């Protein structure tokens, strides 16, 4: 069960990273960054959330030492 959740977190995190990057590179985000000087907050939150979820999924997939 733990591995299934970890794989889901990893897959969801990678999807969020992909869509966050696509949103970051979009024309509207470029215009917003040009006008305000800072990147689009939605794209940044998607990339931050994707990174956290992907790392959590990877940590969950690591083997645990059984002593």
N, C-alpha and C positions, 0 to 999 in steps of 0.2 A: 504494500500500500504506500509506503514511504517513497519507494522508487517511482511509482506512478505520479505522485504529487510532484516530485522533483523533476521528472521529465516534462510534466505540464508547465511547471514554473519556467524551466529552461526554454521550452518552445514558445510560451507566451512572452517571455522576456526578449527572445530573439525577434519575434514579430513586432513588439513595441519598438525595439531598436530600429528595425527596418522602416516602419512607418514614421517614426520620429525623424529619422534621417531624410526620408522622402519629403516630409513636411518642412524640414529645415531648409532643403534645397529648392522649395517651390518658389514661384515668382512672387506670390503675396508675402512670403516670409522675407524674401530679399528686399522688397519694397519697404516693409516694416522696419527691417534692420537699417536700411539706408536713411529712413526718416528719423527713427528714434535712436539709432546708434546701438541698440541691443537686439539680440535675436528674439524670435517669436517665443513667448513663454510656453505655449502649448507644445511646441516641438521639443523644447528643452525638458519639460516635465515628462514627455513620452520617452525621451532618451534616458533620463535619470531613472525612471520607473523600470524601463526595460533592462538597464544595467543591474539594478538591485534584484529584479526577479531572476535574471539569468545567473547572477552570482549565487543567489540562494539555491537555485536549481542545481548548479554545479556542486555546491557544498553538500547538498543532500545526496548527490550521486557518489560522493567519495566513500570508499570503504571504511568502515569503522574497525578499529583494532579490538579484537575480542580477547580479553585477558582472563 
